[in-house]
């Protein structure tokens, strides 16, 4: 504001010396436009601060490969935030909103898919995110990447789908190259330790080279979602590595509900008992239920092998504040923790009216 004020003063002096009212009017209008633009930009800052970043580089990707950039959004404010829409300046990218309404400290995501099956070469786009609550704002996100035309991957993602825990799964991926006769796929790497990849060459006719990847999900994969990638390493000096997305879900053999387990708002010394339902696809026995907090006690309803068990969870409010603890369940089908659930409670100080009511009840007895 100080700089704008000095510039306006300077403009008035210039207009005075050149003797032109029109000059003053034009210069003043231009500065007003600059001032409004600066204020508008400042008004958008609150929205930009919610994003973990505002740009994403897909790097070099093969044609047909699935490539998604994720922008995380966190509501830092007391008012709910609503993301109304997203749009891209280029058909080479398709944005979507994950969790459009965010309460305080809730997180959402903007996913931008690079359309590698329809476009080639270097592409960039501006993703405009429109927010309509609590105030109107637009946030500009930038994406870019290079899609190779001579390397084609099909299908473009390793998709395991839903796999029962302890079971194996596999998928075949073809990698085809058109160009140099000495092009090679020399390695496949992954930071995810629960997959193994077998590589075999399927074609080598001069400029046409093909490989097949047999990607196996091992039986030791833990329960949960798989969101990772393979890195295909070649001998191509121009672009040595290509990412290949892996997706899937390992479905736990044992499930627990409700999850999380809410024990309620309690007073110091109060005791509460809740029931956990433990299910399995095959009959099993519960061998142990444990928690690091000694305020929890457990009792299983049955020692028989069956597909559904009830576990009584008793909690005694021994300390103030928010209590959050993990309960682990072991079965005869697993040497490690078969399932776990988070239990939480709020233990609040006793107020004076509550204390007087307690005394009154004691006197009445």
N, C-alpha and C positions, 0 to 999 in steps of 0.2 A: 504494500500500500504506500509506503514511503517513497519508493522509486517511482511509482505511477504519479504521485503528487508532484514530484520534482519535474517529471517529464511534461505534465500538464502545464506547470508554471512556465517552463521553457517554451512550450508551444504558444502560449499567450504572448510572450515577449516577441517571438518570431512574427506572429500575426500583427502585432502592433507596429513593428518596424517596416513590414512590407505593406502595411496599410490596407489589409484585405480582410473584411469580415468573413468572406466566403472561405478563405484559408483557415481562419480560426474555427469556423463551423465544421469544416471537413476534418481538420486535425482532432478537434474535440470528439467528433463522432467516432473516428477511428480508435481513439484512446478508450472511449466508452465501450466499444466492442471488445477491445483487449481486456478491459477490466471485468466485463461480464464473463468472458471466456475463462479468465483466471479463476473467478469465483465458482464457475460451473465445474472446472477441473478439481478444485479443492473439495467441492461438495461430493465428488465421486470417491474421494480417498477412503471414506469409511467402508465403502463396498470392496475396494481393492484390497484392503487390509485383511479381509476374510479369506483370501485365496493364498494357498501355500506357494504359488508361483504363477506367472502370467505368460510363460512360453514353454514350448516343448519341441524338441528335435527328435523326429523318428529315426534319424540317421539314414543309412542305406538299407533298404529292405527289398526282398525278392518279390517278383510279381505274384499276386495271389495270396501272399502271406498276410495273416491277420496282425494288424498293428493298431494298438489303442493307447492313446495318451490320457492320463488321468490327472485332473486338477481337483485337489481337495479344497472344500469350502467349510469354514467353521464359523458359526454365529458367535461373535464376541460381545453381543449386546443384549440388553434386557428384553427388547421387543422381539417378537418372532420375525424371521426373515423369510420372504417367499420369492423364489426364483420363478418368474413368469414364463420365460422362454429362452431358447438359445438358437442362434442361426450362424451359418458359415458363409463367408464371402466367396467360397469356391466349392464346386461339387466334389472335389478331391477329398473332402473331409465331411463326416457326418457327426454332429454333436448330439448328445442326449443328456438328460438331467437324471441324477440318482438322488432321491429324497429332496423334492423341491421345497418343502416347508421345514425350516430349522428353528427349533426353540433354542433358548440360551445354552451355549456351549455344545449344541448338537452339530454333527458334521454331515456333510453331503459330498457329492462328487459330480463333476462334469466329465463325461467320457467323450473323447473325440476319436472316431475311427478313421484311419487313413484308408481310402478306397483304392487299394493296390490292384484290384482286378480290373478297374476301369480306366486308370490313369497311368502314365509312364513319365519318367524323367523327374526333374526337380519341381516340386509343388509346394506352395505355401498358402496359408489362409488366415484370415482374421475371424475369430469366434467371438460373437457379441452375446454376452450374457445380460439379459434384462431382468432387473429386480423391481418389483412393484410394491413391496412392503418391507419395512415400515415406511420407506421413502423410495421414490423412483431413482434408479441409477442404472448405468450401463457400464459393464467391465469388458475391456478388450483383451482377448487372449490370442497369442500368436502360435501357430504350429507350422512346421516345415519338415521336409524329408525328400529323399531321392529314391524313386522306384526303378529298380533295374529291369530292363526288358529282356535281358539274355538269361536270367535265372528265374525259373518258374517252380513254385512249390504247390503241391496239391495232395490232400486238402491243405488249406492255409493255416490250420491250427491242429495241434494234437488234442483231441477231445475224447477224454476217457468216460465222460458221463458220470452216472452214479455207480460206485463200486462198493460192495460190502467190505467192511474192514476185515483184513486177513485174506481177502481174495486177490487174484491178480487180474490185470487187464492189459491189452495191447492194441496198438494201432499202427498201420502202415502208412508211410508218407513217401511220396515220390518227389525227387529233386531233379530237374532237367535243365541243362545248360546248352546254349547254342553260341558257338564262337570258336575260341582257340582249341586246338586238338590236344593240348597238354593240360587243360583245366582239370583240377582234382578237388574232391572233397576229402580233406585229410584228417578231420577230427570232428567230433560232436561233443560239446561240453555242457554241463549243467551244474548249478549250485544246489539243485534239489537232489538229495542223496537216495531217494526211493524210486528212481527210474534207472533203467539200463537200455542202451541203444545198440542194435546190431546193424551195421552198414554193409550193403552189398551193391556192387556196380551192375547195372542192368543194360547199359548201352554204351558203346564207344565206337562211333562210326565217323571218324574225322572230326567235324565240327559239332556233332550231336553227342552229348554225353549225358548219361542218366544214372541215378542212384536210387536205391530204396532204403528207407529207414524203418526198422522194426523197433518201435518204442514200447517198452514193457514197464508197466507199473508193478512194482514188487509187492509181495504180501505183507511187508513190514511197514507200509505207509500208514501214518497216523490218521486218525479221524479228522475230518475237516475239509475245507475247500483247497483245491490246488490252483494256484495262480502263479505260474512260474514260466520259465522259458528255456529252450535249448538254444545253444549258440553253434551254428554251423560254421566251421573253420575251413577255408579254402586256400589254395596257393595263388590266388589272384591278388596281385600287389595293389590294384586299384581299390578293391574292397574285399578285405580278407574275411570278414565275419558277417553272418546274416542271423538275425534272431528268429526263432520259431516259438510261438506262444503255446503253452501247455495249460489245459483247463480240465477240471473235473471235481468230483466230490467223493471223498471216502466216507461212507455212511457208517457210523459207529454200530458195533454189534450190540451194545447195551446203551439204552437211552434212559434219562432221568427227567421226571417232571414233578412239580413245576420247576422251571429253570428261568431265571433265578428263583430261589426260595425266599420269600419275604416273610419275616417273623413278626413284623408289626412295630408300632411305637409303644415302647415299654417304659416302666418306671424302674428305678434301681431295686434289685432283689426280686423283681417279678419273673415268673417262670411261664413258659409257653411251649406247647407241643404241636408240631405239624407233621403231616404225613408226606413221604416221598414215594412216588410210584416208579419202580425200576423195571424196565421191560427188555426182553431179549428175543431174538428170532428163534433161538433154540433153548431148551431147558437148561437152567444153570442154578448154582447155589451161590449165595452171598457169603463170602468167607471173612470179610472185614469191612467195617465202615469207620473212617477215622477223620479227625480234624486237629489242626495244630492248637486250637483254642480249647482249653479244658472246660469251658462253660457249656460245651455241647456234649450231650449223651445220646446214644443210639440204641435202638432195639429193633431187630428184624422180626417180622411176624411169623416167618416159617424158615426151617432149615432144609426143606425139600427142594429138589431140583425142579424148577418150573419156569415158565416164560414171563411170569409177572410176580413181583414181590412188592410188599409194603414195608417201608422202613419208617419208624417213629423217630423224629428228631426233637429232642427236648433241649431248650436253651434257657439258661438262667442269666439274667441281666446283672452281671457282676461289675461292670464298669460303664461310665458315661460315654456318650458320643455315638458316632455311627460305627456299627460293627459290620465288618465284611470278612467272611472267612470261606475257604474252599473245603468242601466235604468230598472225600475220595472214597470210592467204592471198589472193592476187589471181589473177583468171582473165582470159582474153581476152573474156569476156562481161560484165565489170564493170570500170568505171574505178576504182571504190573497192574497199574491202576486201570480198570476197565471203563470207568466213567467217573465224572466229577460234576459238581454243581456248586454254585456260589450262593451262600446264605447271607442275608444281611438284615439288620435291625437298627432302629434308632432308640437309644436309651437316653431319656430326658430327665433332668433334675425334677424332683418333686416340688410343685408350687405350694404356696401357703394355703390356698383353698383346698387342694388335694390332701394336704397334711391335716387340716382341720376336719375334713370329712372322714379321714381314716380314724382320727381320735374319736369323733362322734360315733362311728360305728362300733369302736371298741367299748365306749362307755355304755352304749345301748345293750351290748351283750352282757 
